[in-house]
Amino acid sequence: KKKRKYKLILADFEDALYLEPDNDSYWYQTGLFVQDVGGDEIYGDESLNLSIRFFTKAIELNSRNHKYFYFRGSSFKSLKNYVEAIKDLNIAISIHPLKGQCYKSDYFYERAFCKGYGLKDWEGAIDDLTKAIELNPNQPFAYVARALVKGQTIGAIEDYTKAIEINPQFSIPYLNRSLIKEYTLNDQKGAS
């Protein structure tokens, strides 16, 4: 039933593309649908590759929209093609306008993941997470991600503490900070 519903939605996207094949926004919206909403139901493992084709067409029609590069990079990241993901994220960062910095911080956050976990460039990952924090200092996930990259260090404890200050209901930084204090610093009292 769900698959049928998604096929009907996709048919509407295809009709729009047929009527206005030069509308970059339609290609982008179709790519988002295939990437995140119904593509998996319809295309299975090929949904990400198909979304890349839709985003690529949107980019061919309008190469000044940072979101097109960001979401194509996101598809590449999901496919573990980190080199292509970083290329797209570099472009998205470079053409992103100065206003709306909090969204730009997400681009640095995504690129940090690709650099660190994808290419084992941990220094580059820390640099990108630091930039993400500079652009949006109230995002606790960036502090936690940077702490994870820093490992069992005092700097990681500081990042976990900052994440807790921003969102005291976020449990992961409490646990990770406690483990560093207990097992790395042998601070039994500070761990509790």
Residue, then its C-alpha position, 0 to 999 in steps of 0.5 A: k500500500k505504501k509503495r503504491k502511494y509513493k509510486l503515485i507521488l513519484a508519477d506526479f513528480e515525473d509529470a511536473l518534470y515532463l511539463e517543465p524539464d528546465n525547472d531545476s527546483y523540480w529536479y531537486q524536489t524529485g531528488l529529495f523524494v527519492q533520497d529520503v521519502g519514497g525512493d527506498e520503497i520504490y527503488g531499493d538500493e538504487s534510490l541513492n544513485l537515482s537521487i544523485r542523478f536528479f540532483t546532478k540535473a538540478i545542478e546542471l540547470n542551476s549551479r549556484n544553489h548550495k542545497y543541490f550540492y549539499f544533498r547530492g553530497s549527502s547521497f554520496k556520503s550515504l553510499k560511502n563515496y566520501v571523496e565525491a561527498i567532500k567535493d560537493l560539500n566544499i562547493a556547497i560551503s563556498i557558495h552558501p550565502l553569509k546569512g543563514q549561518c546555522y545551515k552552513s554549520d550543518y555542511f561543515y558537520e557533514r564534511a567533518f564526518c566524511k573527513g574523519y570516519g570516511l577518510k580518517d582525516w581526524e585533524g580535518a574533521i576537528d577543524d570542520l567541527t570547530k567551524a560548525i561550532e563557530l557558526n552555530p554555537n548552540q548545537p550540542f551534537a557538534y560538540v559531542a561529535r568533536a569530543l568523540v574525534k578528540g578521544q579520551t582527552i581533557g578537550a573532549i571533557e570540555d566539549y561534553t560539558k559544553a553540550i550538557e550546558i546547551n542541552p541538559q536533557f541530552s544523555i550521551p555527553y554525561l555518559n561519555r564524560s563520565l567514562i573519560k573521567e573514570y577510565t582515562l583520568n582515574d577520577q572515580k569521584g568525578a565520574s559519578 
